[in-house]
């Protein structure tokens, strides 16, 4: 009888607390100062590989892979302009405009608190150790936008465009 009572009490406790475990915390939405760093385009005016393509991926330092959605990196040739949304206006005239991936998924929305510094790193995947092509820190400030240049003189040259907006999603 005692074992039966304990089991019943444990089951009742579980049933009563289960909805609380699945309920969203009071702060489940985004903070009022949460911003969105939107990656807009990545243009390869020159690449690091002599074989014609770099296999690129983008990391958020301390947070992991940003783009593409999984390894390996995306093959990019000189004059390719990778577009992360629908707007290709940041791509130079005559460039080879390519989508960053599935157009139903925007790989490039990075949440950040106002004033937070977000470091992005561009990498080229190689068989014998990946190469870090560049690193830039963006401070999340609403309305800010810019172009980051990652380059090595006489070798690769990548132009990366971003803008900072308020987070539209709760």
Rosetta blueprint (number, residue, H / E / L):
1 X L
2 X H
3 X H
4 X H
5 X H
6 X H
7 X H
8 X H
9 X H
10 X H
11 X H
12 X H
13 X H
14 X H
15 X H
16 X H
17 X H
18 X H
19 X H
20 X H
21 X H
22 X H
23 X L
24 X L
25 X L
26 X L
27 X L
28 X L
29 X L
30 X L
31 X L
32 X L
33 X L
34 X E
35 X E
36 X E
37 X E
38 X E
39 X E
40 X E
41 X E
42 X E
43 X E
44 X E
45 X E
46 X E
47 X L
48 X L
49 X L
50 X L
51 X L
52 X L
53 X L
54 X E
55 X E
56 X E
57 X E
58 X E
59 X E
60 X E
61 X L
62 X L
63 X L
64 X E
65 X E
66 X E
67 X E
68 X L
69 X L
70 X L
71 X L
72 X L
73 X L
74 X E
75 X E
76 X E
77 X L
78 X L
79 X L
80 X E
81 X E
82 X E
83 X E
84 X L
85 X L
86 X L
87 X L
88 X L
89 X L
90 X L
91 X L
92 X L
93 X L
94 X L
95 X L
96 X E
97 X E
98 X E
99 X E
100 X L
101 X L
102 X L
103 X L
104 X L
105 X L
106 X L
107 X L
108 X L
109 X E
110 X E
111 X E
112 X E
113 X E
114 X L
115 X L
116 X L
117 X E
118 X E
119 X E
120 X E
121 X E
122 X E
123 X E
124 X E
125 X L
126 X L
127 X L
128 X L
129 X L
130 X L
131 X E
132 X E
133 X E
134 X E
135 X E
136 X E
137 X E
138 X E
139 X E
140 X L
141 X L
142 X L
143 X L
144 X L
145 X E
146 X E
147 X E
148 X E
149 X E
150 X E
151 X E
152 X L
153 X L
154 X L
155 X L
156 X L
157 X E
158 X E
159 X E
160 X E
161 X E
162 X E
163 X E
164 X E
165 X E
166 X E
167 X L
168 X L
169 X L
170 X L
